[in-house]
Protein backbone atom coordinates (compact mmCIF):
# COMPACT_ATOMS: atom_id res chain seq x y z
CA UNK A 1 0.00 0.00 0.00
CA UNK A 2 1.18 3.49 -0.88
CA UNK A 3 0.54 6.80 0.80
CA UNK A 4 -0.59 10.10 -0.59
CA UNK A 5 2.22 12.43 0.45
CA UNK A 6 0.88 15.67 -0.99
CA UNK A 7 -2.84 16.09 -1.41
CA UNK A 8 -4.26 18.03 -4.31
CA UNK A 9 -7.98 18.36 -5.03
CA UNK A 10 -9.54 16.42 -7.89
CA UNK A 11 -12.46 18.67 -8.84
CA UNK A 12 -15.50 16.73 -9.99
CA UNK A 13 -14.08 13.33 -8.94
CA UNK A 14 -15.99 11.81 -6.04
CA UNK A 15 -13.69 9.72 -3.85
CA UNK A 16 -14.83 8.03 -0.66
CA UNK A 17 -13.22 8.54 1.79
CA UNK A 18 -11.96 12.01 0.87
CA UNK A 19 -8.27 12.19 0.00
CA UNK A 20 -5.95 13.94 2.44
CA UNK A 21 -2.24 13.97 3.28
CA UNK A 22 -0.68 10.66 4.33
CA UNK A 23 -3.81 8.67 3.50
CA UNK A 24 -2.98 5.05 2.75
CA UNK A 25 -4.20 4.10 -0.68
CA UNK A 26 -4.34 0.66 -2.26
CA UNK A 27 -2.99 -0.41 -5.66
CA UNK A 28 -6.47 -0.41 -7.22
CA UNK A 29 -7.01 3.26 -6.32
CA UNK A 30 -3.52 4.18 -7.56
CA UNK A 31 -4.20 2.54 -10.93
CA UNK A 32 -7.59 4.28 -11.16
CA UNK A 33 -6.03 7.69 -10.50
CA UNK A 34 -3.22 6.94 -12.96
CA UNK A 35 -5.76 6.16 -15.68
CA UNK A 36 -7.13 9.70 -15.37
CA UNK A 37 -3.82 11.10 -16.62
CA UNK A 38 -2.21 11.06 -20.04
CA UNK A 39 1.41 11.41 -21.15
CA UNK A 40 2.11 14.08 -23.78
CA UNK A 41 5.77 13.21 -24.23
CA UNK A 42 6.90 15.76 -21.66
CA UNK A 43 4.61 15.58 -18.64
CA UNK A 44 1.59 13.83 -17.14
CA UNK A 45 -1.58 15.79 -17.74
CA UNK A 46 -5.08 15.28 -16.36
CA UNK A 47 -7.46 14.02 -19.03
CA UNK A 48 -10.44 16.37 -19.22
CA UNK A 49 -13.94 16.00 -20.54
CA UNK A 50 -17.00 18.10 -21.27
CA UNK A 51 -19.83 18.47 -18.78
CA UNK A 52 -21.64 15.80 -20.79
CA UNK A 53 -18.76 13.37 -20.20
CA UNK A 54 -17.14 13.38 -23.66
CA UNK A 55 -13.34 13.25 -23.44
CA UNK A 56 -11.65 16.29 -24.97
CA UNK A 57 -9.45 14.90 -27.71
CA UNK A 58 -9.85 17.24 -30.66
CA UNK A 59 -9.40 20.70 -29.21
CA UNK A 60 -5.70 21.29 -28.62
CA UNK A 61 -4.51 24.71 -27.51
CA UNK A 62 -3.87 27.10 -30.40
CA UNK A 63 -0.38 28.54 -30.21
CA UNK A 64 0.01 30.62 -33.34
CA UNK A 65 -1.84 32.08 -36.32
CA UNK A 66 0.34 32.42 -39.41
CA UNK A 67 -0.58 34.54 -42.44
CA UNK A 68 1.43 33.91 -45.60
CA UNK A 69 1.15 36.03 -48.74
CA UNK A 70 2.64 34.82 -52.02
CA UNK A 71 5.22 37.24 -53.41
CA UNK A 72 5.31 35.55 -56.81
CA UNK A 73 3.61 32.94 -58.94
CA UNK A 74 4.01 29.26 -58.06
CA UNK A 75 5.54 29.93 -54.64
CA UNK A 76 6.34 26.98 -52.37
CA UNK A 77 6.00 28.02 -48.70
CA UNK A 78 7.85 26.00 -46.06
CA UNK A 79 8.05 26.39 -42.30
CA UNK A 80 10.63 26.29 -39.51
CA UNK A 81 11.25 23.51 -37.00
CA UNK A 82 8.31 23.91 -34.57
CA UNK A 83 6.60 21.10 -32.68
CA UNK A 84 2.86 21.03 -33.34
CA UNK A 85 -0.08 18.69 -33.00
CA UNK A 86 -2.53 20.00 -35.59
CA UNK A 87 -2.73 22.65 -38.28
CA UNK A 88 -5.76 24.16 -39.96
CA UNK A 89 -4.99 25.80 -43.30
CA UNK A 90 -7.45 28.12 -45.05
CA UNK A 91 -7.12 29.71 -48.47
CA UNK A 92 -8.12 33.37 -48.20
CA UNK A 93 -11.68 33.93 -49.46
CA UNK A 94 -10.42 36.64 -51.84
CA UNK A 95 -7.81 34.43 -53.56
CA UNK A 96 -7.98 34.25 -57.35
CA UNK A 97 -5.87 31.09 -57.73
CA UNK A 98 -5.41 27.68 -56.15
CA UNK A 99 -3.46 26.65 -53.07
CA UNK A 100 -2.02 23.13 -52.79
CA UNK A 101 -1.14 21.67 -49.38
CA UNK A 102 1.17 18.68 -48.96
CA UNK A 103 2.67 16.83 -46.01
CA UNK A 104 6.23 15.53 -46.10
CA UNK A 105 7.03 16.65 -49.65
CA UNK A 106 6.75 19.80 -51.73
CA UNK A 107 3.32 20.78 -52.94
CA UNK A 108 2.69 21.62 -56.58
CA UNK A 109 -0.20 21.70 -59.04
CA UNK A 110 -1.96 18.32 -58.82
CA UNK A 111 0.32 17.22 -55.94
CA UNK A 112 -1.33 17.62 -52.55
CA UNK A 113 -4.70 18.78 -51.25
CA UNK A 114 -6.37 21.47 -53.37
CA UNK A 115 -7.83 24.52 -51.62
CA UNK A 116 -9.99 26.90 -53.60
CA UNK A 117 -10.71 30.38 -52.23
CA UNK A 118 -12.28 30.06 -48.77
CA UNK A 119 -11.63 26.30 -48.46
CA UNK A 120 -9.86 24.85 -45.46
CA UNK A 121 -8.29 21.58 -44.37
CA UNK A 122 -7.05 20.27 -41.02
CA UNK A 123 -4.21 17.80 -40.42
CA UNK A 124 -2.51 16.24 -37.41
CA UNK A 125 1.25 16.61 -37.84
CA UNK A 126 4.18 16.52 -35.42
CA UNK A 127 6.31 19.35 -36.80
CA UNK A 128 5.80 22.38 -39.03
CA UNK A 129 8.78 21.23 -41.11
CA UNK A 130 6.45 18.59 -42.59
CA UNK A 131 3.98 21.16 -43.94
CA UNK A 132 4.36 22.49 -47.49
CA UNK A 133 2.00 25.01 -49.07
CA UNK A 134 2.13 25.81 -52.80
CA UNK A 135 0.44 29.10 -53.75
CA UNK A 136 -0.20 29.36 -57.48
CA UNK A 137 -1.07 33.05 -57.87
CA UNK A 138 1.04 36.02 -56.74
CA UNK A 139 -0.61 37.95 -53.91
CA UNK A 140 -2.86 35.10 -52.80
CA UNK A 141 -2.89 34.27 -49.08
CA UNK A 142 -3.19 31.36 -46.66
CA UNK A 143 -4.05 31.50 -42.98
CA UNK A 144 -2.72 28.74 -40.74
CA UNK A 145 -3.62 27.98 -37.14
CA UNK A 146 -0.98 25.87 -35.39
CA UNK A 147 -1.65 23.96 -32.17
CA UNK A 148 0.54 22.33 -29.58
N, C-alpha and C positions, 0 to 999 in steps of 0.2 A: 504494500500500500504506500502511495505517495502522499505528500502533504502540499497544500497550497501555501506557498511562502508569501506571495504578495497577491492580495485580492484586488481584482478590478471588476467593476460591474458589467454584467452582460445584459444590456437593455433588451427587453422583450423576450428573454429566455427564462422560463420559469424553472427553477431548480429547487428541489425540496430535499434536505433542508437548505436554507440560504447559504451561499458560500461566504466564508470569512477567513481571515488569516489563520494559518496553521491548522486548517480543517483537514482531516485525513480523508483521502478520496481513493476509491478503488480503481482498478485497471479499466473496468467497463466505463466509468464516468470519464476517465482520462481520454479514452478512445473516442467517446462521444464528443467531448469538447474539441479534440483534435480534428474531427471530421467537419467542424464548423469553420475551419480555416483552410485557406488555399496557399500555395507557394507560387509566387510570381517570378521566381528566378533570383530574387534578391532578398525577399523577406516574407514572413507569414502574414497573411492578411485575412481578416474576418470576411467570410462570404456573406453578402447581403442579399436581401430579397425585397420585393414590393410588399405593400400592406396586404395584398391579396395572396402572398406566399410564393410568387414566381421569382426564381433566382435571377439576379441581375447578371447577365452574361454578355449582353450586346451593347452596353452603353459605357465604353471606356472614357476616361477623362480626356477631353480635347486639350492639346498642348500648344497648338500653333495653327494659324490660318495663313496660307501662302498664296499670294497672287502672282502669277507669271504672265507677262505680256510678251508675245513674239516680236522680235526686232527685225525679223526677215522671214521670207518664205521658207517653208520646209525646215523649221527649226526643231532640233531634238533637244528637249530640256531634261537634264539629269539633276540629281540631288546629292547633298553631302551625307556623310556617314552619321545617321541619327537613328537611334532605336525607336521603333514605333510598333503599334499593335494593329492599327487599322488606318486606312486613308479613304476619304471620300473626295472624288475629283468631279468637278462640274465645269462644263464648257460654258463660258459666259453667254447669256441669252442674246447678246447683240453680235455674236460672232458671225462672220460671213462664210467661213470655211470649216473644214472638219478638224477634229482633234482625235488622235489615236493614242491609246494608253496601252503600255505593255509592261509586263513584269519579268525581270531577269534578262531581258535583251532589248535592244533599241527598237522603238516603235517606228513605223513608217506606214505609208498608204497600203492598206490591205494587210497590215501586220500588227495585230493588237485588237483592242476593243474600241470601236468607233463611237465617238460622241458628237452628235450634231449640236447646234446651238441650244443651250438650256438643258441638255441631257446630263445625267450624272451616273457614276458607278462607284461602288464601294468594294474594297478588297481588304483582307487581312494579310499584312506583310510584316516581317520582322525588322526591316531596316529600309530607310529611304533610298539607300543606294540601289535597291532592287527596282525602284519605280522609274519608268521612262515615259515621257509625254512628248508626242510629235505633233507640233502645231503647223498646219498646212499654210495658213494665210497670215501674212505680216500684220501685226496689230491685234490679232485675235488673242483672247485671254482664257486662262484656266484658273479656277479657285480650288485650293486643296485644303482640307481639314485633316490634320495629323493628330493621332491619339497615342497615348502611352499606356 
